[in-house]
């Protein structure tokens, strides 16, 4: 996935050039996408006739694709709520009605066979990817109203879903109850110490000290003082509302940049990984993404100190957000504005530091153990297998981390498009992680959607397809049947042993 910076970017279907603003009105008539740029003038004997290709996309195909995404989301949620399955972690041991949600009686169980369910889920997710690409191709034939209705509809549907694929929402509540209710520091103690708590049987990382930022941990503490079902639904509702706020900030940024917001909103909010894995998994990334996008909005408004301060809120949730800071300085460009951003970041960091010291002392989030874990299809692990290095060895992971630093430095000094620079740096970070989860692509999506780089958007789409293909159950079933085990190395076995220890 080496990126080529040597050629200028051509305006194609995912170009970010300003489009006519349709507001909430009727869909646009079918339009032609921009033609490819003409070849440079060369001697006649070397010239060849290049046909001009026009892609005409009307609104009907786009509306059908949007409807397919909504219906596919509903189908996955209804089936996940119907009863225990591989779609909902730990549901075989326990799936109470308050977790399954109000749709648990909407469908009688068709099958309980895990292999069949996994294959069906893989097919549905693949169809959602096709529908998503069709929406992007047809976005100029859709109104903003159509896209907004679809975004709200899928969020309402997903709110009614049990958490899909991973049970992180219960880990969040487990750490909150550990700290607030049982008065044990979640940065020095694991959930295994609250075996008597009702949240315990729903958790997964039981011997892992909390890797989450101090602000996020503090925000979850009040949920410890209510019943588990109420805390669960409160967190789900808050996550969905934050997701909608995040999408609105993407829309707002696009308008401030003078661009038609239809493509950025559809690019982010109708992405299947965003829907099924991020929103449907009720992950805490939105607690970081909302202040991160707010910092971008504030910078575009010229409120530099506020932008720096708000970014520190995102950093206090997940340290990943610090990657945006150097590019805010690039965007500020004038020395006095850069100073204001740095001052704002310093002032914003002070209360975050004080909060961390007050609640957790000098203990820090446990990022070291998590960063040493591996998933079989992470880029470092696959690279290590291809190069016959034994997968993602510690040395290879360190080399990948150095690569991220080099990419950030290159983008900081050479890329005049600061949003694209932040996007390429985020992509490099994701590709360097040994523990790669599908929803990490959501860190990249808003930057790719708003930046002027067509190549960055293409890279985000390629990463989306790669993550879907490598994480759907069908891939593991097929490769397992053919004897391919990406973690069957010394590094992989060490990671599996650590995972077993942290989960026990």
Buried (B, 14 or more C-beta within 10 A) or exposed (E): EEBEEEEEBEBBBBBBEEBEEBEEEEBBEBBEBBEEEEEEEEEEEEEEEEEEEEEEBBBEBBBEBBBBBBBBBBBBBBBBBBBBBBBBBBBEEEBEEBBBBEBBEBBEEEEEEBEEBBBBBBEBBBBBBEBBBBBBBBBBBBBBBBBBBBBEBBBEBBBBBBBBBBBBBBBBBBBBBBBBBBEBBBBEBBBBBBEEBEBBEBBBBBBBBBBBBBBBBBBBBEBBEEEBEEBBBBBBEBBBBBBBBBBBBBBBBBEBBEBBBBBBBBBBBBBBBBBBBBBBBBBBBBBBBBBBBBBBBBBBEEBBBBBBBBBBBBBBBBBBBEBBBBBBBBBBEEEEBBBBBBBBBEBBBEBBEEBBEEBBEEBBBBBEBBEBBBBBBBBBBBBBBEEEBBBBBEEBBEEBBEBBEEBBEBBBEEBEBBBBBBBBBBBBBBBBBBBBBBBBBBBBBBBBBBBBBBBBBBBBBEBBBBBBBBBBBBBBBEBEEEEEEBBEBEBBBBBBEBBEEBEE
